[in-house]
Amino acid sequence: MLYTIRHYYQNTNDAITSGKEILLEQRSRNTAQFVLRDSIK
């Protein structure tokens, strides 16, 4: 899944990415993008 977050805070990123594997992460000053998949257990 691709997530795009504008005007993000670190705690927002942590909440979205917890329990997921980060495949790709890109951050700019105002926007963060993540490609995530569910963690395999």
C-alpha positions in Angstrom: 0.0 0.0 0.0 1.1 3.5 -0.7 0.6 6.1 2.0 1.1 9.9 1.4 0.9 12.2 4.4 1.1 15.9 4.1 2.2 18.1 7.0 3.2 15.0 9.0 4.5 14.5 12.5 6.8 11.7 13.6 4.1 10.1 15.9 1.7 10.0 12.8 4.4 8.1 10.9 4.9 5.7 13.8 1.2 5.0 14.0 0.8 4.2 10.3 4.0 2.1 10.0 3.7 0.1 13.2 3.2 -3.6 12.5 4.1 -3.2 8.8 7.2 -3.7 6.8 8.5 -0.5 5.1 9.5 -1.2 1.5 10.2 2.4 0.5 10.2 5.6 2.4 10.5 9.2 1.1 10.3 12.4 3.0 10.4 16.0 2.1 9.8 19.1 4.2 6.0 18.8 4.1 5.2 15.3 2.8 6.1 11.8 3.7 5.4 8.8 1.5 5.6 5.1 2.4 5.2 1.9 0.6 4.2 -0.7 3.2 3.1 -4.3 3.4 1.8 -6.3 6.3 4.5 -8.0 8.3 4.8 -11.7 7.7 4.9 -13.7 10.9 
